[in-house]
Amino acid sequence: MTAITLNRTPSPPTPERCSNCGEECSESLRLCQVCSFDLGAPNVRAAHRLIQTEEVAKRFRIARESSQSRGVSREFDALADAVERESHVIIAVPAFAARAFFQDRRTLYQGYEALVGSGVRTPAPQDFDAERHAVSGKLFGHYAKNIRYGVLSLNNYSLKNYGPVHIQLKDIAVKNRVSFLFENSYLLFRQLDVRANMPFPFGYKCSWLNKKELVASKLEPNLLSGSSKTEWGNSLVNNGKTRDEDRCIEAHIYDSFNVDAVQNVEFTDDGTSRHDKLDIKIIKELWSPRKASGWKP
């Protein structure tokens, strides 16, 4: 397989301009500070930068050439097609948190930074909290507090180390505000040796529009002749014994959502504690009428 050289070259700063009023606007804000026009989620706009999409496309071309030389081009093309048509964003949630989320449609799903920032929960131990803010700050800057995390999945399951309740979000609810990262962000930062004073390399982020290119280029080295969606799904969301060993395409969703954004719910088990068992039982009772009726908000 042809090696890929990391492109860390900072691209010349091109002022972003509002398509409504024409004034220069911040790449980190969703609304134009002049006319309040919705510019779109800043994480998605970052993934749409030309240098970013070109590097992802380059990675995809190299992977496809490798699949041809290894005799698995048919599997490679089928994988890319499956990702484009059948992959969805899934979040894994502890049972107690999922129960609260499903019980009241006024409840909004929040991420770690938002929960800590609002005083709803205490920070994680200092070393973990510091690394989390360093990674999210490098990826998103000030709007890290607006990001909710999930994974891109082909089998409706996320990473079980984050909870037994796996919630599939409707494509329409996320496709215009989700971006994807090549790997679990903590692992990727360590693998690429990303430091505070260096640019994050291009070619590791994508949007909904080119997700198949990022996934296919990542999974190609391990594609086997005759493999199918089942094997690809297990490789795409690869559960480790601990979170440090988990592998995935990480999903970054801009801003919160409520239960109306849910398409489906799966469970990795029925709970290990009495409280978890009760919470999961209640979640199933809350979800069953919606699922049975083909509920749409």
Phi, psi and omega in degrees: 000136180292132180289148179253124178278131180294129177261098179257006183294121178296130178283146179303133181295113177257116182303132176272135182240143180292130180285352180265309183253347178083358181277155177295140182226163182282136178287349182259357181251149178276325182255140175298132183283355178262307187243002180063021175292140179284111182277348185100161181300130184296330177293325178288319177298323177294322179289339181271358178303141186303315182296329179289311181293326178294319180291322177294317178297322178296316178299320180295316180297317180297318180294321181293320177298320179295319180296324178294318181291335181265358178078026180235029182296326179296315178295321180299313180294322179292322176299310180301320180293319179296319179296318182295321188261333192235002180271148183219165178270128181235138173243141177256133188225141172300152186299318183295323179287322179295321179300314179297322180295318183281338185286333187218118183292351174280347179283129179255138178287127183239153177264175184304309184299319180292320180293316179292317182296329181270358179081013180284328178222162178274157179293159173291170175311149191308313183298316180291317180298318181295316179295319181299315180290327178295316181290310181294326178294322178292323182282321191233347184067220188293337183271016175303329180293343181269356186266133172247140189256145174206200176224160171267129188226149174255353185233015176071012177239150177253208181268119188291343178292348180260357178145159183273352181258116185247114189254119175272127179269145178297139179304317183296335182281340187233340193299335180266000182223015179246140171235165185231148178241142186307332185205165167317124191301321180295315180295319182295320179298321180288318181296321183269358181054051180281129180238167188299328187262014180234149179293146175287131184296148179278160177096007181244003179236149175209173176251187177300328187291328182237029181299327182296327181292318181292316182293311183298321180291329179286317186275345185306317183302335182254009179291135178244150177299130179086359180290160186222186184303327180298311179294320181296321179296321179290329178283325182293316174244096188253105183283127174261176178293328178229170178298329179294340182257359178291144176233139183193170162264112186281134179257134179242109184258127181277121177075170189274178180203163178245189185296339178295344180274359186273132176264320185201161178225134174234160181230135179281337175198181181265012180102145181257337178249166179299320180293318179297318180300318180293316180299315181293322177300317180292319178301315179298321179293322180289325184275329186305314179298323179292316182294318183294328183267002185061041188305136173225131182289000000 
